[in-house]
Amino acid sequence: MKIYMWQGSGHYFGATMIVTADCLKSAQKIIKKELIDCELAKSWEESREIEEIEINDCKLIWGDDGNY
């Protein structure tokens, strides 16, 4: 398994999707479905770039300091 991250336009601010999947194709399917479900299909059309993150090392995946 690998971690995949997509970032693009959201409703008001940027949107981020982080998923685990066995391959890029599976990750794309999961992310696309979630964006459609969240009424952000246009965001998927604007940017289909997905970052692949290896998980065989210690890494920070998501950090939110609560600041604007």
PyMOL Python script that loads the backbone (N, CA, C, O; Angstrom):
from pymol import cmd

cmd.read_pdbstr("""\
ATOM      1  N   MET A   1       0.835  -1.181   0.000  1.00  0.00           N
ATOM      2  CA  MET A   1       0.000   0.000   0.000  1.00  0.00           C
ATOM      3  C   MET A   1       0.877   1.241   0.000  1.00  0.00           C
ATOM      4  O   MET A   1       1.989   1.248   0.530  1.00  0.00           O
ATOM      5  N   LYS A   2       0.351   2.272  -0.601  1.00  0.00           N
ATOM      6  CA  LYS A   2       1.011   3.570  -0.628  1.00  0.00           C
ATOM      7  C   LYS A   2      -0.010   4.633  -0.253  1.00  0.00           C
ATOM      8  O   LYS A   2      -1.216   4.388  -0.255  1.00  0.00           O
ATOM      9  N   ILE A   3       0.491   5.804   0.065  1.00  0.00           N
ATOM     10  CA  ILE A   3      -0.365   6.940   0.361  1.00  0.00           C
ATOM     11  C   ILE A   3      -0.331   7.859  -0.855  1.00  0.00           C
ATOM     12  O   ILE A   3       0.728   8.109  -1.431  1.00  0.00           O
ATOM     13  N   TYR A   4      -1.504   8.357  -1.237  1.00  0.00           N
ATOM     14  CA  TYR A   4      -1.634   9.252  -2.373  1.00  0.00           C
ATOM     15  C   TYR A   4      -2.347  10.519  -1.912  1.00  0.00           C
ATOM     16  O   TYR A   4      -3.310  10.458  -1.149  1.00  0.00           O
ATOM     17  N   MET A   5      -1.860  11.676  -2.386  1.00  0.00           N
ATOM     18  CA  MET A   5      -2.449  12.940  -1.983  1.00  0.00           C
ATOM     19  C   MET A   5      -2.779  13.779  -3.212  1.00  0.00           C
ATOM     20  O   MET A   5      -1.954  13.940  -4.111  1.00  0.00           O
ATOM     21  N   TRP A   6      -3.987  14.304  -3.235  1.00  0.00           N
ATOM     22  CA  TRP A   6      -4.450  15.210  -4.283  1.00  0.00           C
ATOM     23  C   TRP A   6      -4.787  16.537  -3.632  1.00  0.00           C
ATOM     24  O   TRP A   6      -5.371  16.569  -2.549  1.00  0.00           O
ATOM     25  N   GLN A   7      -4.422  17.634  -4.284  1.00  0.00           N
ATOM     26  CA  GLN A   7      -4.792  18.965  -3.807  1.00  0.00           C
ATOM     27  C   GLN A   7      -5.344  19.764  -4.971  1.00  0.00           C
ATOM     28  O   GLN A   7      -4.836  19.684  -6.089  1.00  0.00           O
ATOM     29  N   GLY A   8      -6.386  20.534  -4.701  1.00  0.00           N
ATOM     30  CA  GLY A   8      -7.002  21.347  -5.749  1.00  0.00           C
ATOM     31  C   GLY A   8      -7.980  22.327  -5.157  1.00  0.00           C
ATOM     32  O   GLY A   8      -7.922  22.630  -3.965  1.00  0.00           O
ATOM     33  N   SER A   9      -8.874  22.823  -5.978  1.00  0.00           N
ATOM     34  CA  SER A   9      -9.862  23.812  -5.562  1.00  0.00           C
ATOM     35  C   SER A   9     -10.955  23.156  -4.726  1.00  0.00           C
ATOM     36  O   SER A   9     -11.424  22.060  -5.032  1.00  0.00           O
ATOM     37  N   GLY A  10     -11.349  23.859  -3.657  1.00  0.00           N
ATOM     38  CA  GLY A  10     -12.458  23.413  -2.830  1.00  0.00           C
ATOM     39  C   GLY A  10     -13.629  24.366  -2.984  1.00  0.00           C
ATOM     40  O   GLY A  10     -13.644  25.187  -3.902  1.00  0.00           O
ATOM     41  N   HIS A  11     -14.601  24.268  -2.105  1.00  0.00           N
ATOM     42  CA  HIS A  11     -15.759  25.159  -2.172  1.00  0.00           C
ATOM     43  C   HIS A  11     -15.362  26.598  -1.846  1.00  0.00           C
ATOM     44  O   HIS A  11     -15.773  27.524  -2.544  1.00  0.00           O
ATOM     45  N   TYR A  12     -14.565  26.793  -0.789  1.00  0.00           N
ATOM     46  CA  TYR A  12     -14.151  28.135  -0.382  1.00  0.00           C
ATOM     47  C   TYR A  12     -12.637  28.277  -0.363  1.00  0.00           C
ATOM     48  O   TYR A  12     -12.105  29.325  -0.728  1.00  0.00           O
ATOM     49  N   PHE A  13     -11.954  27.249   0.052  1.00  0.00           N
ATOM     50  CA  PHE A  13     -10.498  27.223   0.120  1.00  0.00           C
ATOM     51  C   PHE A  13     -10.010  26.022  -0.684  1.00  0.00           C
ATOM     52  O   PHE A  13     -10.793  25.377  -1.381  1.00  0.00           O
ATOM     53  N   GLY A  14      -8.732  25.726  -0.587  1.00  0.00           N
ATOM     54  CA  GLY A  14      -8.193  24.555  -1.264  1.00  0.00           C
ATOM     55  C   GLY A  14      -8.716  23.266  -0.659  1.00  0.00           C
ATOM     56  O   GLY A  14      -9.030  23.209   0.530  1.00  0.00           O
ATOM     57  N   ALA A  15      -8.805  22.244  -1.476  1.00  0.00           N
ATOM     58  CA  ALA A  15      -9.260  20.925  -1.031  1.00  0.00           C
ATOM     59  C   ALA A  15      -8.086  19.955  -1.084  1.00  0.00           C
ATOM     60  O   ALA A  15      -7.211  20.070  -1.942  1.00  0.00           O
ATOM     61  N   THR A  16      -8.077  18.999  -0.157  1.00  0.00           N
ATOM     62  CA  THR A  16      -7.046  17.971  -0.107  1.00  0.00           C
ATOM     63  C   THR A  16      -7.705  16.625   0.127  1.00  0.00           C
ATOM     64  O   THR A  16      -8.585  16.497   0.978  1.00  0.00           O
ATOM     65  N   MET A  17      -7.279  15.624  -0.626  1.00  0.00           N
ATOM     66  CA  MET A  17      -7.716  14.251  -0.427  1.00  0.00           C
ATOM     67  C   MET A  17      -6.472  13.400  -0.212  1.00  0.00           C
ATOM     68  O   MET A  17      -5.537  13.452  -1.011  1.00  0.00           O
ATOM     69  N   ILE A  18      -6.459  12.625   0.853  1.00  0.00           N
ATOM     70  CA  ILE A  18      -5.358  11.711   1.145  1.00  0.00           C
ATOM     71  C   ILE A  18      -5.949  10.318   1.272  1.00  0.00           C
ATOM     72  O   ILE A  18      -6.850  10.092   2.080  1.00  0.00           O
ATOM     73  N   VAL A  19      -5.443   9.382   0.473  1.00  0.00           N
ATOM     74  CA  VAL A  19      -5.975   8.015   0.491  1.00  0.00           C
ATOM     75  C   VAL A  19      -4.830   7.006   0.549  1.00  0.00           C
ATOM     76  O   VAL A  19      -3.691   7.321   0.203  1.00  0.00           O
ATOM     77  N   THR A  20      -5.146   5.808   0.984  1.00  0.00           N
ATOM     78  CA  THR A  20      -4.212   4.692   0.848  1.00  0.00           C
ATOM     79  C   THR A  20      -4.771   3.789  -0.241  1.00  0.00           C
ATOM     80  O   THR A  20      -5.978   3.564  -0.324  1.00  0.00           O
ATOM     81  N   ALA A  21      -3.881   3.281  -1.066  1.00  0.00           N
ATOM     82  CA  ALA A  21      -4.308   2.413  -2.161  1.00  0.00           C
ATOM     83  C   ALA A  21      -3.130   1.551  -2.599  1.00  0.00           C
ATOM     84  O   ALA A  21      -1.975   1.841  -2.285  1.00  0.00           O
ATOM     85  N   ASP A  22      -3.445   0.490  -3.327  1.00  0.00           N
ATOM     86  CA  ASP A  22      -2.398  -0.414  -3.804  1.00  0.00           C
ATOM     87  C   ASP A  22      -1.697   0.112  -5.052  1.00  0.00           C
ATOM     88  O   ASP A  22      -0.583  -0.309  -5.361  1.00  0.00           O
ATOM     89  N   CYS A  23      -2.354   1.045  -5.782  1.00  0.00           N
ATOM     90  CA  CYS A  23      -1.741   1.604  -6.991  1.00  0.00           C
ATOM     91  C   CYS A  23      -2.374   2.950  -7.320  1.00  0.00           C
ATOM     92  O   CYS A  23      -3.407   3.317  -6.759  1.00  0.00           O
ATOM     93  N   LEU A  24      -1.746   3.678  -8.232  1.00  0.00           N
ATOM     94  CA  LEU A  24      -2.215   5.008  -8.616  1.00  0.00           C
ATOM     95  C   LEU A  24      -3.624   4.951  -9.204  1.00  0.00           C
ATOM     96  O   LEU A  24      -4.449   5.819  -8.919  1.00  0.00           O
ATOM     97  N   LYS A  25      -3.899   3.955 -10.008  1.00  0.00           N
ATOM     98  CA  LYS A  25      -5.220   3.831 -10.636  1.00  0.00           C
ATOM     99  C   LYS A  25      -6.331   3.706  -9.588  1.00  0.00           C
ATOM    100  O   LYS A  25      -7.386   4.325  -9.725  1.00  0.00           O
ATOM    101  N   SER A  26      -6.098   2.915  -8.558  1.00  0.00           N
ATOM    102  CA  SER A  26      -7.075   2.773  -7.478  1.00  0.00           C
ATOM    103  C   SER A  26      -7.251   4.088  -6.731  1.00  0.00           C
ATOM    104  O   SER A  26      -8.371   4.468  -6.389  1.00  0.00           O
ATOM    105  N   ALA A  27      -6.147   4.781  -6.480  1.00  0.00           N
ATOM    106  CA  ALA A  27      -6.198   6.073  -5.786  1.00  0.00           C
ATOM    107  C   ALA A  27      -7.002   7.086  -6.599  1.00  0.00           C
ATOM    108  O   ALA A  27      -7.822   7.819  -6.046  1.00  0.00           O
ATOM    109  N   GLN A  28      -6.768   7.125  -7.905  1.00  0.00           N
ATOM    110  CA  GLN A  28      -7.508   8.045  -8.765  1.00  0.00           C
ATOM    111  C   GLN A  28      -9.011   7.778  -8.690  1.00  0.00           C
ATOM    112  O   GLN A  28      -9.813   8.710  -8.622  1.00  0.00           O
ATOM    113  N   LYS A  29      -9.377   6.515  -8.702  1.00  0.00           N
ATOM    114  CA  LYS A  29     -10.798   6.137  -8.645  1.00  0.00           C
ATOM    115  C   LYS A  29     -11.433   6.603  -7.334  1.00  0.00           C
ATOM    116  O   LYS A  29     -12.538   7.147  -7.335  1.00  0.00           O
ATOM    117  N   ILE A  30     -10.737   6.389  -6.223  1.00  0.00           N
ATOM    118  CA  ILE A  30     -11.254   6.775  -4.906  1.00  0.00           C
ATOM    119  C   ILE A  30     -11.387   8.296  -4.809  1.00  0.00           C
ATOM    120  O   ILE A  30     -12.415   8.812  -4.371  1.00  0.00           O
ATOM    121  N   ILE A  31     -10.337   9.002  -5.222  1.00  0.00           N
ATOM    122  CA  ILE A  31     -10.330  10.464  -5.128  1.00  0.00           C
ATOM    123  C   ILE A  31     -11.401  11.072  -6.034  1.00  0.00           C
ATOM    124  O   ILE A  31     -12.139  11.961  -5.610  1.00  0.00           O
ATOM    125  N   LYS A  32     -11.486  10.603  -7.263  1.00  0.00           N
ATOM    126  CA  LYS A  32     -12.494  11.117  -8.195  1.00  0.00           C
ATOM    127  C   LYS A  32     -13.899  10.924  -7.645  1.00  0.00           C
ATOM    128  O   LYS A  32     -14.718  11.841  -7.709  1.00  0.00           O
ATOM    129  N   LYS A  33     -14.193   9.740  -7.103  1.00  0.00           N
ATOM    130  CA  LYS A  33     -15.524   9.474  -6.543  1.00  0.00           C
ATOM    131  C   LYS A  33     -15.827  10.410  -5.383  1.00  0.00           C
ATOM    132  O   LYS A  33     -16.929  10.951  -5.295  1.00  0.00           O
ATOM    133  N   GLU A  34     -14.859  10.605  -4.491  1.00  0.00           N
ATOM    134  CA  GLU A  34     -15.077  11.479  -3.335  1.00  0.00           C
ATOM    135  C   GLU A  34     -15.302  12.924  -3.778  1.00  0.00           C
ATOM    136  O   GLU A  34     -16.155  13.615  -3.221  1.00  0.00           O
ATOM    137  N   LEU A  35     -14.551  13.383  -4.767  1.00  0.00           N
ATOM    138  CA  LEU A  35     -14.740  14.751  -5.261  1.00  0.00           C
ATOM    139  C   LEU A  35     -16.112  14.919  -5.896  1.00  0.00           C
ATOM    140  O   LEU A  35     -16.764  15.944  -5.699  1.00  0.00           O
ATOM    141  N   ILE A  36     -16.554  13.927  -6.652  1.00  0.00           N
ATOM    142  CA  ILE A  36     -17.896  13.981  -7.235  1.00  0.00           C
ATOM    143  C   ILE A  36     -18.946  14.001  -6.130  1.00  0.00           C
ATOM    144  O   ILE A  36     -19.899  14.778  -6.193  1.00  0.00           O
ATOM    145  N   ASP A  37     -18.776  13.150  -5.118  1.00  0.00           N
ATOM    146  CA  ASP A  37     -19.717  13.106  -3.992  1.00  0.00           C
ATOM    147  C   ASP A  37     -19.767  14.433  -3.235  1.00  0.00           C
ATOM    148  O   ASP A  37     -20.805  14.793  -2.679  1.00  0.00           O
ATOM    149  N   CYS A  38     -18.649  15.158  -3.212  1.00  0.00           N
ATOM    150  CA  CYS A  38     -18.567  16.450  -2.516  1.00  0.00           C
ATOM    151  C   CYS A  38     -18.913  17.613  -3.449  1.00  0.00           C
ATOM    152  O   CYS A  38     -18.729  18.776  -3.088  1.00  0.00           O
ATOM    153  N   GLU A  39     -19.412  17.301  -4.641  1.00  0.00           N
ATOM    154  CA  GLU A  39     -19.769  18.297  -5.648  1.00  0.00           C
ATOM    155  C   GLU A  39     -18.572  19.133  -6.086  1.00  0.00           C
ATOM    156  O   GLU A  39     -18.687  20.339  -6.301  1.00  0.00           O
ATOM    157  N   LEU A  40     -17.414  18.471  -6.216  1.00  0.00           N
ATOM    158  CA  LEU A  40     -16.185  19.118  -6.661  1.00  0.00           C
ATOM    159  C   LEU A  40     -15.624  18.450  -7.921  1.00  0.00           C
ATOM    160  O   LEU A  40     -14.409  18.414  -8.116  1.00  0.00           O
ATOM    161  N   ALA A  41     -16.499  17.927  -8.769  1.00  0.00           N
ATOM    162  CA  ALA A  41     -16.051  17.248  -9.992  1.00  0.00           C
ATOM    163  C   ALA A  41     -15.212  18.173 -10.869  1.00  0.00           C
ATOM    164  O   ALA A  41     -14.268  17.717 -11.515  1.00  0.00           O
ATOM    165  N   LYS A  42     -15.537  19.456 -10.902  1.00  0.00           N
ATOM    166  CA  LYS A  42     -14.781  20.410 -11.710  1.00  0.00           C
ATOM    167  C   LYS A  42     -13.332  20.501 -11.224  1.00  0.00           C
ATOM    168  O   LYS A  42     -12.418  20.682 -12.028  1.00  0.00           O
ATOM    169  N   SER A  43     -13.122  20.378  -9.917  1.00  0.00           N
ATOM    170  CA  SER A  43     -11.768  20.422  -9.364  1.00  0.00           C
ATOM    171  C   SER A  43     -10.925  19.269  -9.890  1.00  0.00           C
ATOM    172  O   SER A  43      -9.735  19.438 -10.156  1.00  0.00           O
ATOM    173  N   TRP A  44     -11.533  18.102 -10.041  1.00  0.00           N
ATOM    174  CA  TRP A  44     -10.828  16.938 -10.585  1.00  0.00           C
ATOM    175  C   TRP A  44     -10.444  17.192 -12.045  1.00  0.00           C
ATOM    176  O   TRP A  44      -9.353  16.819 -12.476  1.00  0.00           O
ATOM    177  N   GLU A  45     -11.329  17.818 -12.792  1.00  0.00           N
ATOM    178  CA  GLU A  45     -11.037  18.119 -14.196  1.00  0.00           C
ATOM    179  C   GLU A  45      -9.915  19.149 -14.309  1.00  0.00           C
ATOM    180  O   GLU A  45      -9.119  19.096 -15.246  1.00  0.00           O
ATOM    181  N   GLU A  46      -9.846  20.082 -13.364  1.00  0.00           N
ATOM    182  CA  GLU A  46      -8.812  21.122 -13.379  1.00  0.00           C
ATOM    183  C   GLU A  46      -7.434  20.564 -13.039  1.00  0.00           C
ATOM    184  O   GLU A  46      -6.428  20.999 -13.598  1.00  0.00           O
ATOM    185  N   SER A  47      -7.392  19.608 -12.127  1.00  0.00           N
ATOM    186  CA  SER A  47      -6.102  19.070 -11.688  1.00  0.00           C
ATOM    187  C   SER A  47      -6.236  17.597 -11.331  1.00  0.00           C
ATOM    188  O   SER A  47      -6.954  17.237 -10.398  1.00  0.00           O
ATOM    189  N   ARG A  48      -5.549  16.759 -12.070  1.00  0.00           N
ATOM    190  CA  ARG A  48      -5.539  15.323 -11.795  1.00  0.00           C
ATOM    191  C   ARG A  48      -4.185  14.880 -11.259  1.00  0.00           C
ATOM    192  O   ARG A  48      -3.889  13.686 -11.229  1.00  0.00           O
ATOM    193  N   GLU A  49      -3.370  15.822 -10.840  1.00  0.00           N
ATOM    194  CA  GLU A  49      -2.034  15.513 -10.327  1.00  0.00           C
ATOM    195  C   GLU A  49      -2.133  14.927  -8.921  1.00  0.00           C
ATOM    196  O   GLU A  49      -2.717  15.531  -8.021  1.00  0.00           O
ATOM    197  N   ILE A  50      -1.560  13.757  -8.752  1.00  0.00           N
ATOM    198  CA  ILE A  50      -1.591  13.067  -7.463  1.00  0.00           C
ATOM    199  C   ILE A  50      -0.164  12.769  -7.044  1.00  0.00           C
ATOM    200  O   ILE A  50       0.639  12.251  -7.821  1.00  0.00           O
ATOM    201  N   GLU A  51       0.132  13.109  -5.797  1.00  0.00           N
ATOM    202  CA  GLU A  51       1.465  12.835  -5.251  1.00  0.00           C
ATOM    203  C   GLU A  51       1.473  11.451  -4.602  1.00  0.00           C
ATOM    204  O   GLU A  51       0.591  11.128  -3.806  1.00  0.00           O
ATOM    205  N   GLU A  52       2.461  10.649  -4.942  1.00  0.00           N
ATOM    206  CA  GLU A  52       2.617   9.317  -4.354  1.00  0.00           C
ATOM    207  C   GLU A  52       3.624   9.406  -3.216  1.00  0.00           C
ATOM    208  O   GLU A  52       4.721   9.936  -3.393  1.00  0.00           O
ATOM    209  N   ILE A  53       3.254   8.890  -2.053  1.00  0.00           N
ATOM    210  CA  ILE A  53       4.103   8.972  -0.867  1.00  0.00           C
ATOM    211  C   ILE A  53       4.438   7.560  -0.400  1.00  0.00           C
ATOM    212  O   ILE A  53       3.548   6.776  -0.071  1.00  0.00           O
ATOM    213  N   GLU A  54       5.711   7.250  -0.377  1.00  0.00           N
ATOM    214  CA  GLU A  54       6.148   5.944   0.128  1.00  0.00           C
ATOM    215  C   GLU A  54       5.912   5.903   1.640  1.00  0.00           C
ATOM    216  O   GLU A  54       6.105   6.905   2.327  1.00  0.00           O
ATOM    217  N   ILE A  55       5.500   4.756   2.149  1.00  0.00           N
ATOM    218  CA  ILE A  55       5.246   4.667   3.591  1.00  0.00           C
ATOM    219  C   ILE A  55       6.227   3.732   4.294  1.00  0.00           C
ATOM    220  O   ILE A  55       5.936   3.210   5.370  1.00  0.00           O
ATOM    221  N   ASN A  56       7.375   3.529   3.688  1.00  0.00           N
ATOM    222  CA  ASN A  56       8.377   2.680   4.329  1.00  0.00           C
ATOM    223  C   ASN A  56       9.336   3.503   5.189  1.00  0.00           C
ATOM    224  O   ASN A  56      10.389   3.011   5.592  1.00  0.00           O
ATOM    225  N   ASP A  57       8.972   4.750   5.466  1.00  0.00           N
ATOM    226  CA  ASP A  57       9.788   5.628   6.281  1.00  0.00           C
ATOM    227  C   ASP A  57       8.861   6.481   7.139  1.00  0.00           C
ATOM    228  O   ASP A  57       7.686   6.639   6.806  1.00  0.00           O
ATOM    229  N   CYS A  58       9.362   7.022   8.220  1.00  0.00           N
ATOM    230  CA  CYS A  58       8.567   7.890   9.085  1.00  0.00           C
ATOM    231  C   CYS A  58       8.418   9.256   8.412  1.00  0.00           C
ATOM    232  O   CYS A  58       9.410   9.865   8.012  1.00  0.00           O
ATOM    233  N   LYS A  59       7.188   9.730   8.291  1.00  0.00           N
ATOM    234  CA  LYS A  59       6.912  11.014   7.654  1.00  0.00           C
ATOM    235  C   LYS A  59       5.684  11.643   8.274  1.00  0.00           C
ATOM    236  O   LYS A  59       4.794  10.949   8.766  1.00  0.00           O
ATOM    237  N   LEU A  60       5.643  12.970   8.245  1.00  0.00           N
ATOM    238  CA  LEU A  60       4.425  13.691   8.585  1.00  0.00           C
ATOM    239  C   LEU A  60       3.552  13.696   7.342  1.00  0.00           C
ATOM    240  O   LEU A  60       3.990  14.160   6.289  1.00  0.00           O
ATOM    241  N   ILE A  61       2.352  13.201   7.436  1.00  0.00           N
ATOM    242  CA  ILE A  61       1.454  13.161   6.304  1.00  0.00           C
ATOM    243  C   ILE A  61       0.548  14.391   6.276  1.00  0.00           C
ATOM    244  O   ILE A  61       0.315  14.964   5.211  1.00  0.00           O
ATOM    245  N   TRP A  62       0.044  14.794   7.418  1.00  0.00           N
ATOM    246  CA  TRP A  62      -0.854  15.946   7.465  1.00  0.00           C
ATOM    247  C   TRP A  62      -0.623  16.701   8.760  1.00  0.00           C
ATOM    248  O   TRP A  62      -0.588  16.105   9.837  1.00  0.00           O
ATOM    249  N   GLY A  63      -0.467  18.004   8.658  1.00  0.00           N
ATOM    250  CA  GLY A  63      -0.347  18.857   9.826  1.00  0.00           C
ATOM    251  C   GLY A  63      -1.226  20.070   9.636  1.00  0.00           C
ATOM    252  O   GLY A  63      -1.236  20.660   8.555  1.00  0.00           O
ATOM    253  N   ASP A  64      -1.963  20.457  10.657  1.00  0.00           N
ATOM    254  CA  ASP A  64      -2.856  21.617  10.572  1.00  0.00           C
ATOM    255  C   ASP A  64      -2.661  22.421  11.842  1.00  0.00           C
ATOM    256  O   ASP A  64      -3.034  21.975  12.927  1.00  0.00           O
ATOM    257  N   ASP A  65      -2.071  23.615  11.712  1.00  0.00           N
ATOM    258  CA  ASP A  65      -1.805  24.428  12.905  1.00  0.00           C
ATOM    259  C   ASP A  65      -2.991  25.313  13.277  1.00  0.00           C
ATOM    260  O   ASP A  65      -2.914  26.060  14.253  1.00  0.00           O
ATOM    261  N   GLY A  66      -4.083  25.245  12.523  1.00  0.00           N
ATOM    262  CA  GLY A  66      -5.278  25.986  12.860  1.00  0.00           C
ATOM    263  C   GLY A  66      -5.223  27.466  12.490  1.00  0.00           C
ATOM    264  O   GLY A  66      -6.143  28.215  12.820  1.00  0.00           O
ATOM    265  N   ASN A  67      -4.185  27.889  11.828  1.00  0.00           N
ATOM    266  CA  ASN A  67      -4.040  29.279  11.439  1.00  0.00           C
ATOM    267  C   ASN A  67      -4.635  29.516  10.064  1.00  0.00           C
ATOM    268  O   ASN A  67      -4.742  28.589   9.260  1.00  0.00           O
ATOM    269  N   TYR A  68      -5.020  30.744   9.792  1.00  0.00           N
ATOM    270  CA  TYR A  68      -5.542  31.091   8.462  1.00  0.00           C
ATOM    271  C   TYR A  68      -4.373  31.212   7.555  1.00  0.00           C
ATOM    272  O   TYR A  68      -4.539  31.498   6.369  1.00  0.00           O
TER     273      TYR A  68
END
""", "prot")
cmd.dss("prot")
cmd.show_as("cartoon", "prot")
cmd.util.cbc("prot")
cmd.orient("prot")
